[in-house]
Amino acid sequence: MTNEVVIVGAGPVGLFLAAELALAGVRPVVLDRLPGRSGEQKANGLVGQVLRLLDHRGLHQPLSGTPGAPQPVPRFVFGAFPLELHRLAANPLHAAPVPQHRIEEVLEARALELGVTVLRRSEVTGFTQDPTGVTVDLHGPDGARQLRTRYLVGADGGRSTVRKLAAIGFPGVTSPDPVSRIAHVVPPEGLRATADGEVLLPDCPTPFRPYTHTRTEHGVFVIAPFNPDAVMIATMEWGGPPVDEADPLTLDELRASIRRVTGADLPLTPARTAGPFTPRRTVGHNTRLAERYREGRVLLVGDAAHVHAATGGPGLNLGLQDAANLGWKLAADLRGWAPPGLLDSYQSERRPVGERVFMHSQAQTALMAPGPATTALRALVGELIAHDDNLARIAALMAGSDVRYATGCPHPLAGGFAPELALDTPAGSTRLAELARSGRPLLIDLTGGTLGLADRAAGWKDRVDVLAADRAPAQPPAGALLLRPDGYVAWACAPGEADPEGLERALRDWFGEPRI
């Protein structure tokens, strides 16, 4: 039997892509070489536009434990600079401290609920493709076997087997520095909190703001008290003593690094709370971007397509939105209504976003390095971000809210992620995000139906939902919005200008020819 899509990698990106496909009526198979979810502690949270995307799928509350819409964070960090985002009239940056094992747990449960098949202990060893599909060789619990699929997607991380077998280049920048060390420990003795919430270490005059990278003249220090029983402590060092990457990180090694970076001697004891909280060391700086995201019927998402420093937490913001962008386009191709070039637009839209993360992750690493030249550069950058307009640009860069896709529509909302709106509908009051749960394209007349757009969209009612609503309580930012399944605005019009020709053109450009 030929599967429609086989996804390699059951991490957050692979599982989210599988769920997106399932929402669109495609039942993918997910392969992973591990026997279960990874116990390795990787991401510590979700940062950026991805939280609003997850809200569109009803996943924000299960992941964050917070009801309602995601809320902007008052402070964040860029290259060890504190960002006082509460100064901004419109703060675009959202964040939620969610450990990766919890993210995988929630996304796997959603994928299984939607009928996705996950095959563990299944390692891809090769594949061949032809004009109609891909034959995948794998080794599983029952030995060698093959799967036939119309499309193969590599979501298998920075060392992606799929990318290598597809002979897709992975150029970039590699450096032996910095060395990063991280562990979750019992709150060390001797820590003191200041009146403004900063932390003082014994014998160290430098105050450290929790959850923030703080640069010293010898490296970077981070402390994050996630709960009363577990504190995350991390360091970054340039030019430190050599390490053997084959040896696991010990708390003694981390303690020595803390001493070199801050001058403080902290006794460290492993956290006793449920983890996993395995100490982890990362050697060097590796920033790479795949030469292309598609090779015939083979595609790449997430870390298989890009790797970069974790500073600022851009990884899942980038990777999960890759998955959302690819999912509906792949489903449209499989269901036969994709307009020409739609699947190719996955690369043309997402690779430039990867390039921006490539740029700012390297810039942040450079801003944290020791040395007088960096100190001088930081003085200049500090002056720049003291101005709110520059602060807003950095916040938008970190959030990914500055992403604009080409749509051909002149409305200022077109090409960006849909705004958060409170709406009155015939079924009652709701939020725009709650109307997007199905993952289908959505046309919303924000004037209560007075624009008469439903008739224009009737030919697409098999794939586009149409709804009339009123903005509650203020004037709408547009007369109508046409939303893609990934939450981005394909078309919009001003409140008194229906622009039916523009709507029909956008429907054809993004959702193919009408059938009805």
C-alpha positions in Angstrom: 0.0 0.0 0.0 1.2 3.5 -0.8 1.1 5.9 2.1 0.4 9.5 1.3 3.1 11.0 3.5 5.9 9.4 5.6 7.5 11.7 8.2 10.9 10.8 9.6 11.3 12.1 13.2 8.8 12.1 16.0 10.1 15.2 17.7 7.9 18.3 18.1 8.2 19.4 14.5 7.4 15.9 13.0 4.5 15.4 15.3 3.0 18.8 14.7 3.3 18.3 10.9 1.6 15.0 11.2 -1.3 16.6 13.1 -1.5 19.4 10.5 -1.8 16.8 7.7 -4.4 14.8 9.7 -6.5 18.0 10.1 -6.5 18.3 6.3 -7.6 14.6 5.9 -4.2 13.1 5.2 -3.1 10.2 7.5 0.7 10.3 7.6 3.0 7.7 9.1 5.7 8.9 11.5 8.9 6.9 11.8 11.4 7.3 14.7 14.5 5.3 15.5 14.0 5.7 19.3 11.8 3.4 21.3 9.9 6.3 22.9 10.0 10.0 23.4 13.5 11.4 24.0 14.5 11.8 27.6 17.0 14.5 26.7 16.3 18.0 28.0 16.5 20.3 25.0 14.2 23.3 24.6 13.0 25.0 27.8 10.1 26.9 26.4 8.3 28.3 23.4 9.1 31.8 22.2 7.6 34.0 19.5 4.8 33.8 17.0 4.6 30.0 17.4 2.5 30.5 20.5 -0.2 32.3 18.5 -0.1 29.5 15.9 -0.6 26.9 18.7 -3.4 29.0 20.0 -5.1 28.7 16.6 -5.0 24.9 17.1 -6.2 24.9 20.7 -2.8 23.8 22.0 -1.7 27.0 23.8 -3.6 26.2 27.0 -2.6 22.5 27.3 1.1 23.5 26.8 1.3 26.7 28.9 -1.4 25.9 31.5 -2.8 29.4 30.9 -6.3 30.0 29.5 -7.2 32.5 26.9 -4.9 34.1 24.3 -1.1 34.1 24.7 0.1 37.2 26.5 3.3 39.2 25.6 6.2 39.0 28.1 7.3 42.3 29.7 11.0 41.4 29.4 13.2 39.3 27.2 16.8 39.1 26.2 18.8 39.6 23.0 22.5 38.8 22.9 22.6 39.2 26.7 20.9 42.6 26.5 17.8 42.9 28.6 14.8 44.0 26.5 12.3 46.1 28.5 9.4 45.2 26.3 6.8 46.7 28.7 7.9 50.0 27.2 6.3 49.2 23.9 2.8 50.2 23.0 2.4 47.1 20.9 4.6 44.3 22.2 4.8 41.3 19.7 6.9 38.9 21.8 5.2 35.9 23.5 6.9 33.2 25.6 5.9 30.3 27.7 8.3 28.1 29.8 7.4 24.6 28.7 10.1 21.8 28.8 10.5 19.9 25.5 9.4 16.6 26.9 6.0 18.2 27.8 5.8 19.7 24.3 6.4 16.3 22.7 3.9 14.7 25.1 1.1 17.1 24.1 1.9 17.0 20.4 2.1 13.3 20.3 -1.3 13.0 22.1 -2.8 15.3 19.5 -1.4 13.5 16.6 -2.6 10.1 17.9 -6.0 11.6 18.6 -6.2 12.6 15.0 -5.4 9.1 13.8 -1.7 9.5 13.0 0.4 6.3 13.0 3.8 6.5 14.9 6.2 3.7 14.3 9.0 3.6 16.9 12.3 1.7 16.6 12.1 2.3 12.9 15.3 3.7 11.3 15.5 4.9 7.7 18.5 3.3 5.9 17.8 4.5 2.4 15.2 5.6 -0.2 14.7 5.9 -3.9 12.3 8.2 -5.6 10.5 8.3 -8.9 7.9 10.6 -10.5 5.0 9.1 -8.5 6.5 8.5 -5.1 9.3 7.4 -2.8 10.3 3.9 -1.7 11.7 4.0 1.8 14.1 1.4 3.2 14.0 1.0 7.0 15.0 -1.3 9.7 12.5 -1.9 12.5 11.7 -4.4 15.2 10.9 -7.1 12.6 14.0 -6.4 10.6 14.4 -4.8 7.2 11.3 -3.6 5.3 10.1 -1.0 2.8 7.4 1.6 2.8 6.0 3.3 -0.3 4.9 6.9 0.0 3.9 9.8 -2.3 6.0 12.2 -0.2 8.8 11.8 2.3 9.5 14.5 4.9 12.7 14.7 6.9 12.0 16.1 10.4 15.0 14.1 11.8 17.1 16.9 13.3 20.4 18.6 12.5 22.1 15.3 11.6 19.2 14.4 9.3 19.6 11.1 7.5 16.9 12.1 5.0 18.8 15.3 4.1 22.1 13.4 3.6 20.4 10.6 1.5 18.8 13.3 -0.6 22.3 14.9 -1.2 21.1 18.3 -0.1 24.0 20.5 1.0 24.1 22.0 4.5 26.5 24.9 4.3 27.2 27.2 7.3 29.6 28.3 10.0 31.2 26.1 12.6 33.4 27.4 15.5 34.9 25.5 18.5 33.5 28.2 20.8 31.6 28.8 22.9 31.2 25.8 25.2 27.7 25.8 26.8 26.9 23.8 30.0 23.4 23.4 31.5 21.9 21.5 34.4 18.9 21.6 36.7 19.9 21.6 40.3 18.6 22.1 43.8 18.6 25.8 44.6 22.2 26.4 45.8 22.9 27.8 49.2 24.0 31.4 49.3 21.7 32.8 46.7 20.1 36.1 47.6 17.3 37.9 45.9 17.4 41.7 45.5 14.4 44.0 45.9 13.9 44.2 42.2 13.9 40.4 41.7 17.5 39.9 40.6 19.8 37.2 42.1 23.1 37.7 43.9 25.7 34.9 44.0 28.1 34.5 46.9 31.3 36.6 46.5 30.0 38.0 43.2 29.0 41.7 43.0 27.2 41.3 39.6 23.4 41.0 39.9 21.8 38.4 37.6 18.2 38.7 36.3 16.5 35.3 36.3 15.7 33.7 32.9 18.2 36.1 31.2 21.6 35.7 29.7 24.1 38.0 31.6 27.5 38.7 30.1 30.5 39.0 32.3 34.1 39.7 31.2 34.7 35.9 31.2 31.5 34.5 29.7 27.8 34.2 30.1 25.7 33.1 33.1 22.0 32.1 33.2 19.9 31.2 36.2 16.2 30.2 35.9 14.2 29.1 39.0 11.5 27.2 37.2 10.1 25.9 40.5 11.1 25.8 44.2 12.8 22.4 43.8 14.7 22.9 40.5 16.8 25.8 39.3 18.3 25.7 35.8 21.9 27.0 35.7 23.9 27.5 32.5 27.2 29.0 31.4 28.8 29.9 28.1 32.6 30.1 27.8 35.0 31.1 25.1 38.6 29.8 25.2 38.1 27.8 28.3 39.9 24.5 29.2 39.6 21.7 26.7 36.8 19.2 27.1 36.4 15.6 25.9 33.0 15.5 24.2 32.8 11.8 24.9 32.6 12.4 28.6 29.2 13.5 30.0 28.9 16.8 31.8 29.3 16.5 35.6 28.1 19.0 38.2 31.7 19.5 39.2 32.6 20.6 35.7 29.7 23.0 35.7 30.6 24.3 39.1 34.2 25.1 37.9 32.7 26.9 34.8 30.5 29.0 37.1 33.5 29.9 39.1 35.5 31.0 36.0 32.5 33.0 34.6 31.2 34.7 37.7 33.8 34.2 40.5 31.2 32.5 42.7 31.6 29.0 44.1 28.2 27.3 44.1 27.6 23.9 45.6 25.5 21.9 43.1 23.1 19.0 43.8 21.0 17.3 41.2 17.3 18.4 41.1 15.0 15.8 42.8 11.9 16.7 40.8 10.6 14.8 37.8 12.7 15.6 34.8 14.4 14.6 32.8 17.1 17.0 34.0 20.3 15.4 32.6 23.3 17.8 32.6 24.2 18.7 29.0 27.2 20.2 27.3 27.3 21.7 23.9 30.7 22.4 22.3 31.0 25.0 19.6 28.8 27.2 17.5 27.2 25.5 14.5 24.9 27.5 12.2 23.8 25.8 9.0 21.0 26.2 6.4 20.0 23.6 3.9 20.7 24.6 0.3 17.1 23.7 -0.6 14.1 22.5 1.3 12.9 20.2 -1.4 14.4 17.5 -3.6 11.6 16.1 -5.8 9.2 14.3 -3.5 11.5 14.7 -0.5 11.1 17.7 1.8 12.9 19.0 5.0 11.4 20.7 8.0 12.8 22.0 11.3 16.3 21.2 12.3 16.8 19.0 9.3 16.7 22.2 7.3 18.5 24.6 9.7 20.5 24.6 12.9 21.7 27.6 14.9 22.5 28.8 18.4 19.6 28.4 20.9 20.0 31.9 22.3 16.6 33.5 22.4 14.8 30.2 21.8 14.2 30.5 18.0 14.3 26.8 17.2 10.7 25.7 17.8 9.3 29.1 16.6 11.0 28.4 13.3 10.5 24.7 13.0 6.8 24.5 14.0 5.9 27.2 11.6 7.8 25.3 8.9 5.5 22.4 9.6 2.4 24.6 9.6 3.4 26.2 6.2 4.2 22.8 4.6 1.3 20.8 6.0 -1.6 22.5 4.2 0.3 22.9 1.0 1.2 19.2 1.0 -2.4 18.3 1.7 -3.6 20.5 -1.1 -1.3 18.8 -3.5 -2.4 15.4 -2.4 -6.1 16.4 -2.6 -5.7 17.7 -6.1 -6.7 21.4 -5.6 -3.3 23.0 -5.2 -2.7 25.8 -7.7 0.6 25.7 -9.7 3.7 26.4 -7.6 1.9 26.1 -4.2 4.2 23.4 -2.9 7.3 25.2 -4.2 6.2 28.2 -2.2 7.1 26.3 1.0 10.8 26.9 0.3 10.4 30.4 -1.2 8.5 31.5 2.0 10.3 29.6 4.7 14.0 29.6 3.7 14.3 33.4 3.9 12.9 33.1 7.4 15.6 30.6 8.2 18.2 33.0 6.8 17.0 35.7 9.3 17.3 33.3 12.2 20.8 32.3 10.8 21.7 36.0 10.9 20.4 37.0 14.3 21.6 33.9 16.1 25.1 34.6 14.9 24.8 38.3 15.9 23.7 37.3 19.4 26.6 34.9 19.9 29.0 37.6 18.7 27.5 40.1 21.2 28.1 37.8 24.1 31.8 37.0 23.5 34.4 38.3 25.9 36.9 41.0 25.0 37.2 44.8 24.8 36.1 45.0 21.2 32.8 43.2 22.1 32.4 45.5 25.1 32.7 48.5 22.9 30.2 47.1 20.4 27.8 46.4 23.2 28.0 50.0 24.4 26.8 51.1 20.9 24.1 48.5 20.6 22.9 49.4 24.1 22.4 53.0 23.0 20.5 51.9 20.0 18.0 49.6 21.8 17.4 52.4 24.4 15.1 53.9 21.7 11.7 52.3 21.5 11.6 52.1 17.7 14.8 50.0 17.6 13.6 48.0 20.6 10.4 47.2 18.7 12.3 46.0 15.6 14.4 43.7 17.8 11.3 42.3 19.5 9.6 41.7 16.1 12.8 40.0 14.8 12.8 37.7 17.9 9.1 37.0 17.7 9.1 36.4 13.9 6.2 38.8 13.7 8.1 40.8 11.0 7.6 37.9 8.6 5.6 39.0 5.5 4.8 36.7 2.7 4.2 38.0 -0.8 0.5 38.0 -1.6 -0.1 40.7 -4.2 -2.6 42.3 -1.9 -1.9 45.9 -0.9 -3.7 45.8 2.5 -1.2 46.2 5.4 -2.4 43.0 7.1 -1.9 40.9 3.9 1.1 38.6 4.2 1.4 38.8 8.0 0.0 36.6 10.8 -3.6 37.2 11.6 -4.3 39.8 14.3 -5.8 38.7 17.6 -9.5 39.7 17.4 -12.5 39.4 19.7 -15.6 38.7 17.5 -19.4 38.5 17.8 -20.8 35.8 15.6 -24.3 34.2 15.2 -23.1 31.5 17.6 -21.9 34.0 20.2 -18.7 35.8 21.2 -15.4 34.2 20.3 -11.8 34.9 19.4 -10.5 34.7 15.8 -8.0 32.0 17.0 -10.9 29.8 18.2 -12.4 29.9 14.7 -9.2 28.5 13.2 -9.2 25.2 15.1 -10.1 23.1 12.1 -7.0 24.1 10.2 -9.0 25.0 7.1 -8.8 28.2 5.1 -11.2 30.8 6.5 -12.9 33.9 5.0 -14.3 36.2 7.7 -16.5 39.1 6.8 -15.8 41.4 9.8 -18.8 43.7 8.9 -21.4 41.1 9.9 -21.9 40.0 6.3 -22.7 43.4 4.7 -19.9 43.0 2.1 -21.7 40.1 0.4 -18.5 38.1 -0.1 -20.1 34.7 0.6 -21.4 34.4 -2.9 -18.0 35.2 -4.4 -16.4 32.3 -2.3 -19.2 29.8 -3.0 -17.1 27.9 -5.5 -14.5 27.1 -2.9 -16.8 26.0 -0.1 -15.4 22.5 -0.3 -12.1 23.8 1.1 -12.7 27.4 2.4 -15.0 28.1 5.4 -16.9 31.4 5.3 -18.1 33.3 8.3 -19.8 36.6 9.0 -18.8 38.3 12.3 -18.6 41.7 14.0 -15.5 43.0 15.7 -16.3 43.4 19.4 -16.3 46.1 20.6 -14.1 48.3 18.3 -13.9 49.0 14.6 -12.4 46.1 12.6 -8.8 46.5 11.2 -10.2 45.3 7.9 -13.6 44.7 6.2 -12.7 41.0 5.6 -9.8 38.6 6.0 -8.9 35.5 4.0 -6.8 33.3 6.2 -4.5 30.5 5.1 -4.5 27.4 7.4 -1.1 28.5 8.8 -2.7 31.6 10.2 -1.3 34.1 7.7 -3.5 36.6 5.8 -3.8 35.8 2.1 -6.1 38.8 1.4 -7.8 41.6 3.2 -9.9 44.6 2.3 -10.7 47.9 4.0 -14.1 48.2 5.9 -16.2 49.7 3.1 -14.4 48.3 0.1 -15.4 44.7 -0.6 -12.9 44.2 -3.5 -14.6 41.0 -4.8 -12.2 40.8 -7.7 -9.2 40.8 -5.4 -10.8 38.2 -3.2 -11.5 35.9 -6.1 -8.0 36.3 -7.4 -6.6 35.4 -3.9 -8.8 32.4 -3.7 -7.5 31.1 -7.0 -3.9 32.0 -6.2 -3.9 30.2 -2.9 -6.7 27.6 -3.0 -6.9 26.6 -6.7 -9.8 26.7 -9.1 -13.4 26.6 -7.9 -15.2 23.3 -8.1 -18.8 24.2 -7.2 
